[in-house]
Amino acid sequence: MEIASYIDHTLLKATATQADIISLCEEAKQFSFASVCIQPYWVALAQQQLCKTNVKVCTVIGFPLGANTTAIKIAETKQAIADGADEIDMVVNIGAIKSQQWNIAKTEIEQIVTAASPHIVKVILETTYLSTEEKIQIAEIAIQAGAHFIKTSTGFGGGGATIEDIMMMKKIAGTKGVKASGGIKTTTDAMAMINAGATRIGTSNGVAIMNGSNFSDAY
């Protein structure tokens, strides 16, 4: 198994600079990661750096709280695609889920999928904030709404991926993708998630994972 092909090489810190993003892209090219995952501001730069490679440009929408209005998330998505994003990782409306406003959550996901089409949309559930019942419900809704992946976490919510959540999500996702993110620091962590059913790994520790060295960050 070539673990690099599972990794979304991630840099979402507020303090990331242009030089940091260029370095991230160089690392992604070196290791042939699946994508770089960056803030929307950096999409055009990353696309410029990676346009002659197989590395995708992934960006985040409604990040990290999911509380933007749907109209804003749609506008963010369209701009990201125009700037060259290949994949969209959107945060669900967590407050709507906690309020059991399931139709609102589903409609928003459907609209983001439509705005991004034909590009891949990964729906971030932010599992750390949800009960088991809520996780199952929103995972099922996301798949019904056309999501290509369901994803555990932003990495900013104080929790991360767990084996139990990945196994549950894989069962719901079926042939769709499952992205494990948050707290994946080592090769052992990444392999455990893949063996549980993850088809993509979101981590800022991609280089450390490939080199078998100590992790550098918590995402």
Secondary structure, DSSP 8 states (H G I E B T S, - for coil): --GGGGEEEEE--TT--HHHHHHHHHHHHHHT-SEEEE-GGGHHHHHHHHTTSS-EEEEEESTTT--S-HHHHHHHHHHHHHHT-SEEEEE--HHHHHTT-HHHHHHHHHHHHHHHTTSEEEEE--GGGS-HHHHHHHHHHHHHTT-SEEE---S-SS----HHHHHHHHHHHTTSEEEEESS--SHHHHHHHHHHT-SEEEES-HHHHHHT-------
